[in-house]
């Protein structure tokens, strides 16, 4: 069967020939550089390198390695997941030295174990990172710019060891899986010829470079002349992956299913990912609901590429392509057809091959699987065996269970050690999880075995945007599973705990099972001062958005009247109040005070020193962007931040749907209005609302008054004025549906009635639409105060804030860079923060 069977056969590409397996990786890369040196090779945020620049850096680093290392001696790489990590990997291969990728986000103790076990003497790093050991030689990548670019001394071989990647070991000590360059190239050959990788592709790198999942992304791009686009999920989270895909024009998206389904859950509006031609999901179970997400969000001509592999097998041994017309009549998605050069068999406990339809352990034979475990002959012998007739043909026992269905596709059942016994019945936990994932509104789940007094019981944990009564869920499962497979408890969480690779953290789930076993849900009772601070802060922040009764009764956010827009504002306010960054996965309609409190207790949050200064922030009425969120968290280092919450219009009676009600609603959030230690900041469309509020009550005292890229009056332009440019910007903003509703709402009185009717029938909250309408009709009023205006040099608004000068006593412009959309990016946010800090410290009164 062809590798691209039922796949993207119409995509032109340069076939990866099998003869190239005898060529060193660096030589193939050099050929790619020669063909298109100006092409962007690697991009991470604002940093990017062309192929020629990447090549120059590779040579510089490789020369440094060769000067101090013998051929075949491993070298560590401890860098952030940015453009230089792949560069360092390629440099090690050019020098003929295997690299050992270290994840700097893991505990130092674990990395030290890897350093000791691998035997590395040097590590490629930068000056911002801690030194793991005084005995290590540091190769600081920042000191290598401008070195001589000469590669004549390089003579790598395809038989050289390429890398040593460490995985978790059953003994508690990590195991180093090592592979040579020939076998690495075989994996890239398989990937290239399956998916038709080419120079027009833009591939994601969402994995840490320290795991096997990153291999195909990095080398698949660099050995085919494509562009590798990096997003470090450990620092940026899953919040804006959708926008990342759209802005970067990603063509090939690759992640584990958990990340895929989670980031789409966080996408409050349907985004058309028109650039994506391939979605590559592997590394965990895939459900029919995931296929539904693919069909809902991605183009009709795109493919869902799924498969199964292992670090030891490097990488895929079964695969297949799913398209929009593929019909799959089962909950757990099969993982594909056989792949050439990797033979797979299923064996029972007697080591006999099972028939189709029967479950057996997955065994893989190939010349191209990993060579073994680094410096561990015993572990290698336990997991790998060598054919006595063909010495380079190795067999690996995966420990995974599977079966072949009637279509010849492999169905992944789960880990061999994930089978449990309850009341004498052998149960596969993955089967229960597959049923749970089919329940409407369940987004993620995990099932674990709990043992108490020699009694085994099952505990299921799940997340959902809706509150699901436990008895209702168990009754539903009883219609689909035998009694012995029904969990003792089905517990709804705000999120499933994850490992650093985003797979379920079953150890943590077992701890939760111990907590919930036979116990009612515990009340919120702080046990120490830190927890008292967390509880007090959580209560205050929760009650800023919802009523105190909902907190006391532990109501779900949505049931208490919260919505998705307020949930984001709540997250940002909680980050500011606690002075720390929080993940976004737990933010949804089903979250409760108890679950948030339990989550906060797991974090290392120190009580903030009481800030005398308070800054009230008026955000954009269209919501808080990720850049704004980060800015507000950092602003809390200089002052107590209070985010103005705009009213939920759909909850108000019709006679209250007016500007007076909104004004009163906001003023009630500012009890310290005329205090000398209070400041105000309006962001984007929030600026005119800030002006309106301040004009209603004279401001006698103010420590700071600022506007970031705010317009004093929205001017409706004629339809034919810059039509194409404005249409492009309109689409580029995303949320096209909401923006269209915004403009429709303001078209006429009749259109307003239509929107209100939709709001009632569809139970939608078009708060931003109504607020936008009022924003369009607001007229700024003169305020006898000094204002700081932060304007971008390439914005649609005047960079010096001339449009605001008539409405303030004095205006002081502060220059930012870029366009309006860049107003609070990392560089601009730093300018705003520095200015605010200076004003607050200097006690310069804005009067």
HELIX and SHEET records of a PDB file:
HELIX    1   1 UNK A   18  UNK A   22  5                                   5    
HELIX    2   2 UNK A   25  UNK A   35  1                                  11    
HELIX    3   3 UNK A   51  UNK A   68  1                                  18    
HELIX    4   4 UNK A   83  UNK A   94  1                                  12    
HELIX    5   5 UNK A  108  UNK A  118  1                                  11    
HELIX    6   6 UNK A  141  UNK A  143  5                                   3    
HELIX    7   7 UNK A  181  UNK A  195  1                                  15    
HELIX    8   8 UNK A  213  UNK A  222  1                                  10    
HELIX    9   9 UNK A  233  UNK A  236  1                                   4    
HELIX   10  10 UNK A  241  UNK A  248  1                                   8    
HELIX   11  11 UNK A  257  UNK A  266  1                                  10    
HELIX   12  12 UNK A  288  UNK A  297  1                                  10    
HELIX   13  13 UNK A  377  UNK A  383  1                                   7    
HELIX   14  14 UNK A  416  UNK A  418  5                                   3    
HELIX   15  15 UNK A  429  UNK A  437  1                                   9    
HELIX   16  16 UNK A  470  UNK A  478  1                                   9    
HELIX   17  17 UNK A  483  UNK A  485  5                                   3    
HELIX   18  18 UNK A  506  UNK A  516  1                                  11    
HELIX   19  19 UNK A  529  UNK A  545  1                                  17    
HELIX   20  20 UNK A  548  UNK A  552  1                                   5    
HELIX   21  21 UNK A  564  UNK A  578  1                                  15    
HELIX   22  22 UNK A  593  UNK A  601  1                                   9    
HELIX   23  23 UNK A  626  UNK A  635  1                                  10    
HELIX   24  24 UNK A  649  UNK A  651  5                                   3    
HELIX   25  25 UNK A  654  UNK A  656  5                                   3    
HELIX   26  26 UNK A  659  UNK A  667  1                                   9    
HELIX   27  27 UNK A  686  UNK A  696  1                                  11    
HELIX   28  28 UNK A  723  UNK A  732  1                                  10    
HELIX   29  29 UNK A  736  UNK A  745  1                                  10    
HELIX   30  30 UNK A  749  UNK A  761  1                                  13    
HELIX   31  31 UNK A  767  UNK A  777  1                                  11    
HELIX   32  32 UNK A  802  UNK A  807  5                                   6    
HELIX   33  33 UNK A  820  UNK A  822  5                                   3    
HELIX   34  34 UNK A  826  UNK A  842  1                                  17    
SHEET    1   A 4 UNK A  47  UNK A  50  0                                        
SHEET    2   A 4 UNK A  40  UNK A  44 -1                                        
SHEET    3   A 4 UNK A 227  UNK A 230  1                                        
SHEET    4   A 4 UNK A 202  UNK A 205  1                                        
SHEET    1   B 4 UNK A  99  UNK A 101  0                                        
SHEET    2   B 4 UNK A  75  UNK A  77  1                                        
SHEET    3   B 4 UNK A 122  UNK A 125  1                                        
SHEET    4   B 4 UNK A 137  UNK A 140  1                                        
SHEET    1   C 3 UNK A 161  UNK A 167  0                                        
SHEET    2   C 3 UNK A 175  UNK A 180 -1                                        
SHEET    3   C 3 UNK A 372  UNK A 373 -1                                        
SHEET    1   D 5 UNK A 252  UNK A 255  0                                        
SHEET    2   D 5 UNK A 278  UNK A 281  1                                        
SHEET    3   D 5 UNK A 303  UNK A 309  1                                        
SHEET    4   D 5 UNK A 316  UNK A 322 -1                                        
SHEET    5   D 5 UNK A 337  UNK A 338 -1                                        
SHEET    1   E 4 UNK A 343  UNK A 347  0                                        
SHEET    2   E 4 UNK A 360  UNK A 366 -1                                        
SHEET    3   E 4 UNK A 394  UNK A 404 -1                                        
SHEET    4   E 4 UNK A 384  UNK A 386 -1                                        
SHEET    1   F 4 UNK A 343  UNK A 347  0                                        
SHEET    2   F 4 UNK A 360  UNK A 366 -1                                        
SHEET    3   F 4 UNK A 394  UNK A 404 -1                                        
SHEET    4   F 4 UNK A 410  UNK A 415 -1                                        
SHEET    1   G 2 UNK A 419  UNK A 422  0                                        
SHEET    2   G 2 UNK A 425  UNK A 428 -1                                        
SHEET    1   H 3 UNK A 442  UNK A 452  0                                        
SHEET    2   H 3 UNK A 455  UNK A 464 -1                                        
SHEET    3   H 3 UNK A 489  UNK A 492  1                                        
SHEET    1   I 6 UNK A 640  UNK A 643  0                                        
SHEET    2   I 6 UNK A 614  UNK A 618  1                                        
SHEET    3   I 6 UNK A 678  UNK A 683  1                                        
SHEET    4   I 6 UNK A 704  UNK A 708  1                                        
SHEET    5   I 6 UNK A 783  UNK A 792  1                                        
SHEET    6   I 6 UNK A 808  UNK A 816  1                                        
END                                                                             
